[in-house]
Amino acid sequence: MSWDEDARCRDLDPELFFANRPTFERRAKAVCARCGVRDRCLAFALESRAEYGVWGGLTGRERMALISGR
């Protein structure tokens, strides 16, 4: 079984995680905060260099800053 099958976001509207608006980002991060596979989701996003959306509780900007060490 893949980690994404256990993700809290699995049955939610993807728009919540990919709309580039602060309100949606806060809501998406709240879902991620209670997700049991958050770490695996974030690892996937970092490994694949996902530029858009909230993955593992971080936005694309936050992930890129993490990768670049800023």
C-alpha positions as semicolon CSV with decimal commas, in nm:
position;residue;x (nm);y (nm);z (nm)
1;M;0,000;0,000;0,000
2;S;0,127;0,345;-0,092
3;W;0,149;0,630;0,162
4;D;-0,098;0,841;-0,036
5;E;-0,374;0,590;0,025
6;D;-0,361;0,685;0,396
7;A;-0,341;1,062;0,341
8;R;-0,609;1,278;0,505
9;C;-0,634;1,481;0,184
10;R;-0,721;1,179;-0,026
11;D;-1,095;1,251;-0,039
12;L;-1,073;1,630;-0,032
13;D;-1,093;1,872;-0,323
14;P;-0,741;1,916;-0,467
15;E;-0,820;2,285;-0,518
16;L;-0,766;2,329;-0,144
17;F;-0,402;2,223;-0,182
18;F;-0,324;2,390;-0,513
19;A;-0,502;2,726;-0,491
20;N;-0,236;2,989;-0,439
21;R;-0,433;3,184;-0,178
22;P;-0,342;3,232;0,189
23;T;-0,682;3,116;0,317
24;F;-0,659;2,789;0,124
25;E;-0,296;2,739;0,225
26;R;-0,388;2,775;0,594
27;R;-0,673;2,525;0,557
28;A;-0,453;2,280;0,367
29;K;-0,180;2,308;0,630
30;A;-0,438;2,236;0,901
31;V;-0,533;1,913;0,721
32;C;-0,165;1,820;0,689
33;A;-0,102;1,889;1,058
34;R;-0,337;1,602;1,150
35;C;-0,215;1,361;0,881
36;G;-0,034;1,042;0,975
37;V;0,166;1,031;0,650
38;R;0,272;1,397;0,650
39;D;0,644;1,314;0,669
40;R;0,626;1,073;0,375
41;C;0,425;1,325;0,175
42;L;0,682;1,597;0,240
43;A;0,967;1,361;0,151
44;F;0,794;1,279;-0,178
45;A;0,748;1,648;-0,259
46;L;1,111;1,727;-0,176
47;E;1,247;1,434;-0,377
48;S;1,032;1,517;-0,679
49;R;1,096;1,892;-0,643
50;A;0,721;1,964;-0,652
51;E;0,696;2,338;-0,712
52;Y;0,324;2,387;-0,656
53;G;0,074;2,304;-0,389
54;V;0,084;2,223;-0,021
55;W;0,259;1,891;0,037
56;G;0,348;1,762;0,381
57;G;0,234;2,089;0,535
58;L;0,464;2,315;0,332
59;T;0,397;2,539;0,034
60;G;0,613;2,529;-0,276
61;R;0,798;2,842;-0,162
62;E;0,865;2,689;0,180
63;R;0,991;2,364;0,027
64;M;1,222;2,544;-0,216
65;A;1,362;2,752;0,072
66;L;1,420;2,432;0,270
67;I;1,601;2,271;-0,024
68;S;1,818;2,577;-0,085
69;G;1,896;2,613;0,285
70;R;1,746;2,961;0,323
